[in-house]
Amino acid sequence: MTASAPSSDQAAADQNDDVLVRISSVTKYYGRFKALDDVSLDIHRGEVVAVIGASGSGKSTLCRTVNRLETIQEGRIEIDGVPLPQEGRALAQLRAEVGMVFQSFNLFPHRTVLDNITLAPIKVRGIPRDRAEERARELLARVGLEDQAAKRPSQLSGGQQQRVAIARALAMDPKLMLFDEPTSALDPEMINEVLDVIKDLAASGMTMLVVTHEMGFARSVADRVVFMDGGQIVEAGRPAEFFSSPRTERARDFLSKVLSH
């Protein structure tokens, strides 16, 4: 007896089960300015989504709404099928599940690299210090900084500090990583050392939303590129298709400017 092929309804359900982040009709205002305008986006488990667009297009605002660093006025955001908590312990728990890496590194300047990475696992997760430090050293080795554990952030280059920030986020074993223009504050020679770490994460199957100006990274690492303009998702698709034949005039205009340099 041969098994029948799954119905289209079943296929849709399977696809639905695979959604880790669901952003539905989200609108965000700053005063009268509409920073996000009816944005909807699904991010599947293991998927790398690169969000690109001009400055002021809503990219960073979208990223920051996913762990409620920015509140929304309309719409709904779900992570693993659970609506984003409003506040309190549930929100803190969610943020422990969602790693975030910012433009500025946000490291504690008075603490060592090792302390920066172990603080949250010990305080939030209740992990014993020896286990947290062992994990931190593993992560430092992963980002190529195993010999920097005793230093303070001011003793590191910008690229090294950003790699520490990535290790710190990973120390919480997040189910999702958010990157808000992680290389925009770096000198050009430091950009690749950070992008290489993010590429390694992508290869390991980490689900990621990456806001970036680095078109080469978006083209080579992302599973999907989302192009934003005026607070809206104008176009989305596979990198090869988006970069070779964008469907909208706005995307064509944007690419003609950023790829000509």
Secondary structure as GFF3:
##gff-version 3
##sequence-region A 1 261
A	DSSP	alpha_helix	8	17	.	.	.	ID=ss1
A	DSSP	beta_strand	19	30	.	.	.	ID=ss2
A	DSSP	beta_strand	33	44	.	.	.	ID=ss3
A	DSSP	beta_strand	48	52	.	.	.	ID=ss4
A	DSSP	alpha_helix	59	65	.	.	.	ID=ss5
A	DSSP	beta_strand	74	79	.	.	.	ID=ss6
A	DSSP	beta_strand	82	83	.	.	.	ID=ss7
A	DSSP	alpha_helix	88	97	.	.	.	ID=ss8
A	DSSP	beta_strand	98	101	.	.	.	ID=ss9
A	DSSP	alpha_helix	113	123	.	.	.	ID=ss10
A	DSSP	alpha_helix	129	142	.	.	.	ID=ss11
A	DSSP	three_ten_helix	146	148	.	.	.	ID=ss12
A	DSSP	three_ten_helix	153	155	.	.	.	ID=ss13
A	DSSP	alpha_helix	158	170	.	.	.	ID=ss14
A	DSSP	beta_strand	176	180	.	.	.	ID=ss15
A	DSSP	alpha_helix	188	203	.	.	.	ID=ss16
A	DSSP	beta_strand	208	211	.	.	.	ID=ss17
A	DSSP	alpha_helix	215	221	.	.	.	ID=ss18
A	DSSP	beta_strand	224	229	.	.	.	ID=ss19
A	DSSP	beta_strand	232	237	.	.	.	ID=ss20
A	DSSP	alpha_helix	239	244	.	.	.	ID=ss21
A	DSSP	alpha_helix	249	258	.	.	.	ID=ss22
###
